[in-house]
Amino acid sequence: MVHFKLFNRFDLREYMFNGMLSTPLNDEKSERLMNARFEATLPSSMDVLIVGAGISGIGSAYYLQERNPNKSYAIIEARDSIGGTWDLFRYPGIRSDSDLFTFAYAFKPWKSNQSIASGELIMDYLRETVKENGIDKHIHFHHKLISAAWSSSEARWQVEIERSDTGQRIQVSCKWLISASGYYRYDEGFTPDFAGRERFQGQIVHPQFWPQDLNYTGKKVVVIGSGATAVTLVPSMASKAAHVTMLQRTPTYIVPVPSQDPLSNTLRDYLPENIAYKITRGKNILMQRAIFDLCQRFPDQSRKALRYLNSRYLPKDYPVDTHFNPPYNPWDQRLCTVPDADLFKTLKDGKASIVTDKIAQFTETGIQLESGQYLDADIIVTATGLKLQAFGGATMSVDGVPVNTAEKVAYRGMMLSGVPNFSFVIGYTNSSWTLKVGVLSEQLCKLLAYMDKKGYATCIPEFDGSEMDTRPLLDFAAGYVKRAANDLPRQGMNAPWLMSMSYLGDLRLLKTTPLIDKHLRFGYRAKTAKHRVTTKAKAAVV
Ligand SMILES: Cc1cc2nc3c(=O)[nH]c(=O)nc-3n(C[C@H](O)[C@H](O)[C@H](O)COP(=O)(O)OP(=O)(O)OC[C@H]3O[C@@H](n4cnc5c(N)ncnc54)[C@H](O)[C@@H]3O)c2cc1C
């Protein structure tokens, strides 16, 4: 006991563990082993249960413990590591698409010179965040949420968890459930059915399941796709491969961005770290929004500007309009960024090329295209996307009635109509995901504090279907979003039922509109369901 008082849990683990090893392990390996050996038991009940220890779950935990320190909480994580996306994806060159001055949390300055950062740097940042805020003590690895059943009489969620290492099932209960489980399946990526796939004699790799021993030195590689993953992989693999071909059916807008932020690097020489961070972050938030708005308001001019930018980095006779001219307007789908124009340099050097065509079939030695062109390949990488999934694949019920998520409407982009004491974290798709984590956490912490003050035990958003039409939750034209639109909840046409994608708009809404409105029904906890009293909220600014 004395030791636990003298050391925080992490120091103690390091102290004990280092003594057992003759050769030190690298950070990540030792972290995983320590997690496995010293993991505390998940309490049988808590105020708040957070599902997922990715960037959203960690951010949610930070705000919760800062703003509502009276709440007990735990994070369950299906895998053996924090980081979610940034730990899962291990393909060559894995990096952010967003600048880290907006992708990092508001509460923890991004200190690296790299504005577009590698997966490894992002993981270091997240490890530091959980460690220095004591969030690591609340994380339970290998705990996968299977189902959550709401009981109105108990005013609690009964949660079923599977130990993903032992298969053991555990039941715990909580007063509030936060799903921070990301938006896609971890066990499966998306790959279209390619005719003749089984005939191919080389290796087919999906970026979500990258074999760490994949040897592509001197090999002919075809990367199928045109999204963020494909444009990252092509220049990274080209340094070792004989040649890399990016095979796309439809082009994407690709924007060269500097990998470092000159303003941040200058400010940091003169100002304290957190002030320099705030200024750079503010500048980037405004810039992101301005670019998005410009693209939406002036699509033709934006298209021309992007075309000009692309052609500047490409050889004179390069067919820019064939490979860099999407059939949709800029920002109807997410723009892809390439740091320091790396993709363009690789194309210019001839180490990689782009082919825009349709696949007729795979053959023993490559890919036959519909145009008649043939691509020889030793390795085919299917950078064809993700399989979207709501709420980590867990099922939910309310008083024994299964929740059909596709019929639910999102309230303030964080709760679901008819589902009590439940919130979820889905970030922005048109700017840095994490900006929304801050907004949602702020809303939730205020709501929880309001409920405590009033003595309420339950909160349910109520959507009156006759009030307005609904549309898909993620109103984004990308293929992977469209494929899943019917499995995801929906959003309304107006606030508070909108899934806002504007950080500045969200900030304005937080400041100017009451968080508690007529759409929320609150209830007290009573000994029996019969005595439960409910009340519709009167608008109150909290
Ligand atoms: C390759 C790639 C690059 C990206 N780059 C950017 C970028 O540059 N900028 C940007 O804004 N966005 C980017 N995104 C989107 C990105 O996913 C988010 O920015 C962010 O990392 C998502 O964090 P998250 O915590 O919400 O979800 P995730 O990172 O997916 O983490 C979810 C966590 O929940 C756990 N989990 C899931 N289901 C369960 C369950 N049932 N029980 C217990 N645990 C569960 C998972 O194991 C995981 O650890 C990128 C996405 C990908 C795939």
The ligand as an ORCA input file, in Angstrom:
! r2SCAN-3c Opt
* xyz 0 1
  C      -5.794      5.812    -41.855
  C      -6.619      6.916    -41.275
  C      -6.121      8.205    -41.206
  C      -6.881      9.231    -40.645
  N      -6.377     10.498    -40.614
  C      -7.120     11.488    -40.083
  C      -6.618     12.820    -40.014
  O      -5.508     13.129    -40.412
  N      -7.422     13.777    -39.491
  C      -8.673     13.509    -39.022
  O      -9.341     14.422    -38.553
  N      -9.151     12.255    -39.076
  C      -8.441     11.245    -39.575
  N      -8.940      9.980    -39.618
  C     -10.205      9.698    -39.002
  C      -9.810      9.085    -37.635
  O     -10.308      7.828    -37.504
  C     -10.113     10.005    -36.492
  O      -9.490     11.211    -36.678
  C      -9.747      9.505    -35.107
  O      -8.493      8.907    -34.991
  C     -10.826      8.600    -34.635
  O     -10.634      8.417    -33.273
  P     -11.703      7.660    -32.422
  O     -11.149      7.522    -31.053
  O     -13.017      8.307    -32.556
  O     -11.852      6.249    -33.138
  P     -10.781      5.116    -33.326
  O      -9.444      5.644    -33.573
  O     -11.344      4.180    -34.334
  O     -10.741      4.402    -31.901
  C     -11.851      3.668    -31.438
  C     -11.392      2.741    -30.338
  O     -12.542      2.062    -29.815
  C     -12.261      0.682    -29.689
  N     -13.514     -0.059    -29.827
  C     -14.291     -0.160    -30.932
  N     -15.372     -0.927    -30.662
  C     -15.271     -1.308    -29.366
  C     -16.068     -2.130    -28.514
  N     -17.214     -2.693    -28.932
  N     -15.661     -2.327    -27.238
  C     -14.512     -1.754    -26.783
  N     -13.704     -0.986    -27.557
  C     -14.083     -0.768    -28.829
  C     -11.279      0.384    -30.808
  O     -10.533     -0.776    -30.528
  C     -10.427      1.669    -30.830
  O      -9.336      1.585    -29.986
  C      -8.191      8.947    -40.160
  C      -8.697      7.651    -40.259
  C      -7.937      6.649    -40.807
  C      -8.519      5.262    -40.898
*
